[in-house]
Amino acid sequence: MSATGRAAIRSPQFDYRGGVLYTESLSLDQLAQRFGTPLYVYSKAAFIDAWRRFNQAFDGHGQRVCYAVKANSNLAILKLLANLGAGFDIVSVGELERVLRAGGDPAAIVFSGVGKREDEMRRALEVGILCFNVESEAELLRLSALAHSQGRSAAIAIRINPHVETDTHPHIATGHRDAKFGIDIQRAETLYGQAASLPGIRIIGIACHIGSQITQPAPFMTAVSHIMTLVERLLENGIALQHVDLGGGFGVHYHDEPQLDISALIGCMRQAVEKHGLKLLLEPGRVLVAKAGVLLTRVEYLKTTDQGRFVIVDAGMTELIRPPLYDAWHEIRAVELRPGMPFELHDVVGPVCESADTLGRDRRLAVQAGDLLAIMDAGAYGFSMSSNYNSRPRAAEVLVDGEHATLIRRREVLEELMMQEELPD
Ligand SMILES: *Cc1c(COP(=O)(O)O)cnc(C)c1O
């Protein structure tokens, strides 16, 4: 395992022992027997490791790390992160209620998103969140009127679109000129001026988030430089800020991406921000949870066609949509190694009736029907993006801590899928 090599860097919490893949002290085949498949398996130690590694760059300094809830919003994981000292970045009232239920501190919540409804704002004001990251003039006016009418004041940052291009998939780039996110950097100064005079509004920061799964430092640093130029102009105009929120987007090593040196990057960000006596706030999602989870699935059938070989498994795009949606690559491992069995190239596909329902193409595997496969690095944007398409109950989620496994979300049952529906007379 080398930090500079191109081989995927693994969490030590997911490794083979005697030819069988383990999570901490439990083998994945035991977990599959006990909880069934498809199954999301998370390692508590891996979450803690990722949190510690991310926070190392701050060496205990007054940072605020607001975990982006949408990456993995299971209550048990939110509670784990809250206990480690995380704040939270939310994009809906649903995520807000999850954080509150998990025991997260409302005063450490930032609220992002282009379409905040009035009821969502009202609830966030009521519980006293840290900051609204405002994304348009219309939103600013709505928030001002609402807060003022309640005799409250809403703390805000304006989310800037810094116009930077990133190397990530177009679906997860958010900081380019034609994205729906944020305020044009040229218009930001005017909007800050307006915000300063609005009732019910208290300016405390500035924000940006340029996209997800970014694996080069350059786009981040370009954004920092644009944002800090703006911060200087705001300061000159008497608009004082307390924090600079540089968002999330820190890429992880799924396959052959460059390894992002996050500590060095955060060090540069801190330098730029703290020079002005401001506090750095970050909103990492993926980097805190991706490596801490695998999707465990069982092989139903092997199938050979003129086009090639397929491994048909019991998980698909309903459990993990990243491969079809973003062309994402996840390593796929056999849970039990089969010494002596020849490796063949396979496409690993799910049961969903869509040609896009492929979890991995051209994978070298030695497997037979009934075997278990682990889709690695599935802790981020896995379960949280899952769906019931094809009337498939959602998978169960299990959190492993040493030799203990806790069911943190039980498998859905078919009755639950039909419960909200009515048969007309
Ligand atoms: C999704 C999102 C994040 C987290 O992105 P990651 O790539 O998971 O780190 C942070 N901030 C905002 C505003 C987001 O929309």
The ligand as an SDF file (V2000), in Angstrom:
LIG
                    3D

 15 15  0  0  0  0  0  0  0  0999 V2000
  -22.9320   17.6720   -1.8350 C   0  0  0  0  0  0  0  0  0  0  0  0
  -22.4130   18.8780   -1.1640 C   0  0  0  0  0  0  0  0  0  0  0  0
  -21.2950   18.8000   -0.3260 C   0  0  0  0  0  0  0  0  0  0  0  0
  -20.4990   17.5410   -0.1280 C   0  0  0  0  0  0  0  0  0  0  0  0
  -19.8180   17.1560   -1.2800 O   0  0  0  0  0  0  0  0  0  0  0  0
  -18.7570   15.9470   -1.2180 P   0  0  0  0  0  0  0  0  0  0  0  0
  -18.2670   15.8440   -2.5990 O   0  0  0  0  0  0  0  0  0  0  0  0
  -19.5070   14.7410   -0.7850 O   0  0  0  0  0  0  0  0  0  0  0  0
  -17.7030   16.3290   -0.2520 O   0  0  0  0  0  0  0  0  0  0  0  0
  -20.9000   19.9420    0.3330 C   0  0  0  0  0  0  0  0  0  0  0  0
  -21.5620   21.1200    0.1760 N   0  0  0  0  0  0  0  0  0  0  0  0
  -22.6300   21.2280   -0.6210 C   0  0  0  0  0  0  0  0  0  0  0  0
  -23.3050   22.5330   -0.7590 C   0  0  0  0  0  0  0  0  0  0  0  0
  -23.0920   20.1170   -1.3270 C   0  0  0  0  0  0  0  0  0  0  0  0
  -24.1420   20.2440   -2.1500 O   0  0  0  0  0  0  0  0  0  0  0  0
  1  2  1  0
  2  3  1  0
  2 14  2  0
  3  4  1  0
  3 10  2  0
  4  5  1  0
  5  6  1  0
  6  7  2  0
  6  8  1  0
  6  9  1  0
 10 11  1  0
 11 12  2  0
 12 13  1  0
 12 14  1  0
 14 15  1  0
M  END
$$$$
